[in-house]
Amino acid sequence: MRPVPNGARDFVGYGRTPPDPKWPDGARLAVVFVLNVEEGAEPSIADGDAGSETGLTDAIPGEVAAGRRDFVAETLFEYGSRVGFWRLHDLFIDLGVPLTINACSQALERNAEIAGAIREGDLDLCCHGERFVRPYRMDEAEERAAITRAVASLKRTVGRAPLGWQSRYSSSENTRALLAEHGGFLYDSDSYADDLPYWVEVSGAPHLVVPHSFTHNDNRLATAKLATAAEFTDHLSSAFRVLYAEGARHPRMMTVSLHGRISGQPSRFEGIQRFLDFALGHDDVWFAGRSEIARHWIANHPPEVGA
């Protein structure tokens, strides 16, 4: 596929003839689990920010007056790293299912145990920014500096650079060019546009995008779009069934996005356990980290010669 210029809207993509991704062993579906580690990097009055972050928690936005610390929100974030991360981490380790850690670098600076688990388990590492903040609110110089600090920080805490990048919610118009300028990234996941990776052109060179998912994401529990663990299991299982069936003709990719402060809560954890049991009961499924997906795509579907 010839890369599309970065920033150009592409409503066609692969169209009616998506490529055969050639997943290992002829798998008809590749499944990626992403565990976001944002706790300790979120906006906080204690860190000099204007307010407490309540996003993707069970806190009630606006309950605490602006400019005051919301200790419900703060401690819900703390639960995510103190308990929820480990509940999810241990499940995936016990089952031998690869896990991509989407980490804000400041979160790992504040939690050496999680950083150690990533390092010792050689877990796939994607950078989720320096802090859990929105890059589209930064100017170019601010964002460039934040990317540089985030990568340097992860090298210190984990001992290696991240191979991927994903912004909070939306990238800025500068993000991809800044990632290319920095170097070292195999891909970014700042897209929700496809069920397969694809190439874009950034600063005159091809750049790989491995799409993320807002739909197969436990944020739907935190925002009450789904109410219970059972509903989340059904939600994910429905997507799996559709993609697995399509995969007999056109193999696909499915990404599931989790958070320690959401799916790590006991009342929601069973939803992930049950979905894993369901998915692991199928043949011809490749469970992979996002970096594995990126390397596979680069090796098997390089950008067109001359592109």
C-alpha positions as CSV (number, residue, x, y, z in Angstrom):
1,M,0.0,0.0,0.0
2,R,1.3,3.5,-0.9
3,P,1.4,5.7,2.2
4,V,-1.2,8.4,2.4
5,P,0.2,11.9,3.3
6,N,-0.1,12.5,7.1
7,G,-3.1,14.6,7.9
8,A,-5.0,13.8,4.7
9,R,-8.3,12.2,5.5
10,D,-8.6,8.8,3.8
11,F,-12.1,7.4,3.6
12,V,-11.1,4.5,1.3
13,G,-8.3,2.6,3.1
14,Y,-8.1,-1.0,1.9
15,G,-11.6,-0.9,0.4
16,R,-13.0,-4.2,-0.8
17,T,-9.6,-5.9,-1.1
18,P,-7.8,-5.7,2.2
19,P,-4.4,-7.4,2.2
20,D,-3.8,-10.8,3.7
21,P,-1.8,-9.9,6.8
22,K,-0.1,-13.3,6.7
23,W,-0.4,-13.7,10.5
24,P,1.8,-16.4,11.9
25,D,0.6,-20.0,11.4
26,G,-2.2,-18.8,9.2
27,A,-4.1,-17.2,12.0
28,R,-7.4,-15.6,11.0
29,L,-7.4,-13.1,13.8
30,A,-4.6,-11.2,15.7
31,V,-5.7,-10.1,19.2
32,V,-3.8,-7.4,21.1
33,F,-4.4,-6.6,24.8
34,V,-3.3,-3.1,26.0
35,L,-3.0,-2.2,29.7
36,N,-2.9,1.5,30.1
37,V,-0.7,2.7,33.0
38,E,-1.7,6.3,33.7
39,E,-1.9,6.4,37.5
40,G,0.4,9.0,39.0
41,A,0.7,10.9,35.7
42,E,-2.8,12.3,35.7
43,P,-3.5,16.0,36.4
44,S,-3.6,16.7,40.1
45,I,-3.6,19.8,42.3
46,A,-0.9,18.1,44.4
47,D,1.3,18.3,41.2
48,G,0.5,21.9,40.6
49,D,-2.4,21.4,38.2
50,A,-5.7,23.4,38.3
51,G,-7.9,20.5,39.3
52,S,-8.1,16.8,40.1
53,E,-8.5,14.4,37.1
54,T,-11.7,12.4,37.3
55,G,-11.6,10.9,33.8
56,L,-12.2,7.2,33.5
57,T,-12.9,6.8,37.2
58,D,-16.1,6.3,39.3
59,A,-15.7,9.8,40.8
60,I,-18.5,12.3,40.2
61,P,-17.2,15.2,38.0
62,G,-18.0,18.5,39.6
63,E,-18.9,17.1,43.0
64,V,-15.8,18.8,44.6
65,A,-15.6,22.5,43.9
66,A,-13.1,23.6,41.3
67,G,-9.6,24.2,42.7
68,R,-10.1,21.7,45.6
69,R,-8.6,18.3,45.7
70,D,-11.0,15.5,44.9
71,F,-9.7,12.7,47.1
72,V,-12.2,10.2,45.7
73,A,-10.7,10.7,42.2
74,E,-7.2,10.7,43.5
75,T,-7.6,7.4,45.4
76,L,-9.4,5.7,42.6
77,F,-6.3,6.4,40.4
78,E,-4.2,5.0,43.3
79,Y,-6.2,1.9,43.4
80,G,-5.4,1.3,39.7
81,S,-1.7,1.1,40.4
82,R,-1.8,-0.3,43.9
83,V,-4.2,-3.2,43.1
84,G,-5.8,-3.2,39.7
85,F,-2.6,-3.3,37.7
86,W,-1.4,-6.4,39.5
87,R,-4.8,-8.2,39.3
88,L,-4.7,-7.8,35.5
89,H,-0.9,-8.3,35.1
90,D,-1.0,-11.6,37.0
91,L,-3.9,-12.9,35.0
92,F,-2.1,-12.4,31.7
93,I,1.2,-13.7,33.0
94,D,-0.6,-16.8,34.4
95,L,-2.3,-17.5,31.0
96,G,0.8,-16.7,29.0
97,V,-1.1,-14.1,26.9
98,P,1.1,-11.2,25.7
99,L,0.3,-7.8,27.2
100,T,1.3,-4.4,25.8
101,I,1.9,-1.8,28.5
102,N,0.8,1.7,27.4
103,A,2.6,3.7,30.0
104,C,2.9,7.4,30.9
105,S,6.5,7.8,31.9
106,Q,5.7,9.8,35.1
107,A,3.5,6.9,36.3
108,L,6.5,4.5,36.2
109,E,8.8,7.0,37.8
110,R,6.4,6.9,40.8
111,N,6.0,3.1,40.8
112,A,9.2,1.2,40.7
113,E,7.4,-2.1,41.2
114,I,5.4,-1.8,38.0
115,A,8.5,-0.6,36.1
116,G,10.3,-3.6,37.4
117,A,7.5,-6.0,36.4
118,I,7.7,-4.5,32.8
119,R,11.5,-4.8,32.8
120,E,11.7,-8.3,34.3
121,G,8.8,-9.7,32.2
122,D,10.2,-8.1,29.1
123,L,6.6,-6.8,28.5
124,D,5.9,-4.9,25.3
125,L,6.2,-1.2,25.9
126,C,4.3,1.7,24.3
127,C,4.7,5.3,25.4
128,H,1.5,7.0,26.4
129,G,3.2,10.4,26.9
130,E,5.1,11.9,29.8
131,R,1.9,12.6,31.6
132,F,-1.8,11.7,31.1
133,V,-2.5,15.0,29.4
134,R,-3.8,16.0,26.0
135,P,-1.1,16.7,23.4
136,Y,-3.4,18.8,21.2
137,R,-3.3,21.4,23.9
138,M,0.4,21.8,23.6
139,D,2.4,23.9,21.1
140,E,5.0,22.3,19.0
141,A,7.9,23.1,21.3
142,E,6.1,21.9,24.4
143,E,5.1,18.6,22.7
144,R,8.6,18.0,21.3
145,A,10.1,18.4,24.8
146,A,7.5,16.2,26.4
147,I,8.2,13.4,23.9
148,T,12.0,13.7,24.6
149,R,11.5,13.6,28.4
150,A,9.0,10.7,28.2
151,V,11.4,8.5,26.2
152,A,14.4,9.4,28.4
153,S,12.4,8.6,31.5
154,L,11.3,5.2,30.2
155,K,14.9,4.3,29.4
156,R,15.7,5.1,33.0
157,T,12.8,3.2,34.7
158,V,12.4,0.2,32.3
159,G,15.9,0.1,30.8
160,R,14.8,0.4,27.2
161,A,13.0,2.8,24.8
162,P,9.4,2.3,23.9
163,L,8.7,1.1,20.4
164,G,5.3,2.7,20.0
165,W,3.4,5.8,20.9
166,Q,-0.2,6.6,21.7
167,S,-1.5,10.0,22.8
168,R,-4.2,10.6,25.3
169,Y,-7.4,10.8,23.2
170,S,-6.1,12.7,20.2
171,S,-2.7,13.5,18.9
172,S,-1.9,17.0,17.7
173,E,-1.3,18.0,14.1
174,N,2.4,17.9,15.0
175,T,2.7,14.6,16.8
176,R,3.6,12.2,14.0
177,A,6.2,14.6,12.6
178,L,7.7,15.0,16.1
179,L,7.8,11.2,16.5
180,A,9.6,10.8,13.2
181,E,12.0,13.6,14.2
182,H,12.8,11.9,17.5
183,G,13.3,8.5,15.8
184,G,13.2,5.0,17.3
185,F,9.5,4.5,17.1
186,L,8.2,1.5,15.0
187,Y,4.6,2.8,15.0
188,D,2.0,5.0,16.6
189,S,-1.5,4.0,17.6
190,D,-3.2,7.4,17.3
191,S,-5.9,6.1,15.0
192,Y,-9.2,4.3,15.2
193,A,-9.6,4.0,11.4
194,D,-9.1,0.3,10.6
195,D,-8.9,-3.4,11.6
196,L,-5.4,-3.7,10.2
197,P,-2.2,-1.6,10.3
198,Y,-1.5,0.8,7.5
199,W,1.1,3.2,6.3
200,V,1.1,7.0,6.2
201,E,3.7,9.4,4.9
202,V,5.3,11.6,7.5
203,S,8.0,14.2,6.6
204,G,8.5,12.4,3.3
205,A,9.0,9.0,4.7
206,P,6.6,6.0,5.4
207,H,5.3,5.7,9.0
208,L,3.3,2.8,10.4
209,V,0.0,3.1,12.2
210,V,-1.3,0.2,14.3
211,P,-4.8,1.3,15.1
212,H,-6.2,1.4,18.7
213,S,-9.8,0.9,19.8
214,F,-12.2,3.2,21.7
215,T,-14.9,0.6,21.2
216,H,-13.3,-2.5,22.6
217,N,-12.2,-0.5,25.6
218,D,-13.2,-0.6,29.2
219,N,-13.7,3.1,29.2
220,R,-17.2,2.1,28.2
221,L,-17.6,0.8,31.8
222,A,-16.2,4.0,33.4
223,T,-18.5,6.2,31.3
224,A,-21.6,3.9,32.0
225,K,-22.1,3.1,28.3
226,L,-21.9,-0.5,29.6
227,A,-23.0,-1.3,33.1
228,T,-21.5,-4.6,34.2
229,A,-18.7,-7.0,33.6
230,A,-21.1,-9.4,31.9
231,E,-22.1,-6.7,29.4
232,F,-18.4,-6.0,28.7
233,T,-17.7,-9.7,28.1
234,D,-20.7,-9.9,25.7
235,H,-19.5,-6.7,24.0
236,L,-16.0,-8.0,23.4
237,S,-17.2,-11.5,22.5
238,S,-19.5,-10.0,19.8
239,A,-16.6,-8.2,18.2
240,F,-14.4,-11.3,18.4
241,R,-17.1,-13.5,16.7
242,V,-17.6,-11.0,13.9
243,L,-13.8,-10.5,13.2
244,Y,-13.1,-14.2,13.6
245,A,-15.8,-15.1,11.1
246,E,-14.5,-12.5,8.6
247,G,-11.0,-13.8,9.2
248,A,-11.8,-17.0,7.3
249,R,-11.7,-14.8,4.2
250,H,-9.9,-11.6,5.3
251,P,-7.8,-12.0,8.5
252,R,-8.3,-9.1,10.9
253,M,-6.9,-7.6,14.1
254,M,-8.7,-6.8,17.3
255,T,-7.4,-4.6,20.1
256,V,-8.7,-4.6,23.7
257,S,-7.9,-1.7,25.9
258,L,-7.9,-2.0,29.7
259,H,-7.1,0.2,32.8
260,G,-6.1,-0.9,36.2
261,R,-8.6,1.5,37.9
262,I,-11.4,0.1,35.7
263,S,-11.0,-3.5,34.8
264,G,-8.8,-4.0,37.8
265,Q,-11.8,-3.5,40.1
266,P,-13.2,-6.8,41.3
267,S,-16.7,-6.2,40.0
268,R,-15.3,-5.8,36.5
269,F,-12.4,-8.2,36.5
270,E,-14.5,-11.3,35.8
271,G,-15.4,-9.7,32.5
272,I,-11.8,-9.9,31.3
273,Q,-11.4,-13.4,32.7
274,R,-14.5,-14.7,30.8
275,F,-13.5,-13.0,27.6
276,L,-10.0,-14.5,27.8
277,D,-11.5,-18.0,28.4
278,F,-13.7,-17.5,25.4
279,A,-11.0,-16.2,23.1
280,L,-8.4,-18.8,24.1
281,G,-11.0,-21.5,23.2
282,H,-10.5,-20.7,19.5
283,D,-7.9,-22.0,17.1
284,D,-6.1,-19.9,14.6
285,V,-5.8,-16.8,16.8
286,W,-2.5,-15.0,17.3
287,F,-2.2,-13.2,20.6
288,A,0.5,-10.6,20.2
289,G,1.9,-7.4,21.5
290,R,1.6,-4.3,19.4
291,S,5.3,-4.2,18.7
292,E,5.1,-7.8,17.4
293,I,2.2,-6.7,15.1
294,A,4.3,-3.7,13.9
295,R,7.4,-5.8,13.2
296,H,5.3,-8.4,11.4
297,W,3.7,-5.8,9.2
298,I,7.0,-4.1,8.4
299,A,8.4,-7.5,7.4
300,N,5.4,-8.7,5.4
301,H,3.8,-5.5,4.1
302,P,6.5,-2.9,3.6
303,P,5.4,0.4,2.0
304,E,5.5,0.3,-1.8
305,V,8.9,0.8,-3.5
306,G,9.3,4.4,-4.3
307,A,6.6,5.5,-1.9
